[in-house]
Amino acid sequence: MRAVLEQLRGSNLHDFDDGMRLCATADLTGVGDLANLARERISADRTCFVRNFHTNYANSCDSAARRS
């Protein structure tokens, strides 16, 4: 985690191995802190709310029955 944090602070790009280290860690709070640090770097304190009333239906049973 410390290596990923140092890369994030130095604005270096992350690679696949960094992502795998984050997935393997049990420190969920630390991962959240890293995500928040990245978010703050991109959008500072701005907040956006999305109102989405779109209903997306995905019924694989129904589409499979139609093919039969």
N, C-alpha and C positions, 0 to 999 in steps of 0.2 A: 504494500500500500504506500509506503514511504516513497518508493521510486516513482510511482504514478503521480503522487502528490507533487513531487519535485518537478516532473515533466509538465504538469498542469500549471504550476506557478511560473515556469519558464516559458510558457506558451508553445511548448513543443507538441507536435502531433503524436497521437497515441497509435499503437499498432495492435495487431491481433493478440500478441502475448500479454499486453497490458489488460486487454479485455478479459482474457482468460484468468489472469490473476485476480481481477475484480470479481469474476464469477465464482472463483474458488474460495474467496475469503468468507469467514463467518462474521466479519465486522460490518454488519448492515448499516450501522450508524455512520461508520467511516465512509462507506460507499455513498451514502446520502449526503454527507458533508462535501465529498468530492463533486457530486452532481450539483449541489447548490453553489459551490465555488465556480464551476463551469457556467452555470446559469447566470450568476451575477456578473461574470466577465462579459457575457453576451448581451444581457438585457438590463443590467443594473437593478434598479428597484421598480421598473415598470411591471405592471400586472395586466394580464389579458384574460377576459372571460369569454368563453364561446357558448352561445346559446344554439344548440343543435336540436332541432325537432325532427330530423330525418330518421325514419325507421328503416333499417336495413334488414330485410328478411333473407335468411339463408337456411333453407330446409333441404338438406341433402337427401332425406328419406323421400320427400315428395318428388324431387328431380330424378332420383334413381327409379322410382316407380313408373314414371312417365316413359322412360327408355325401354321398359320391359314390354 
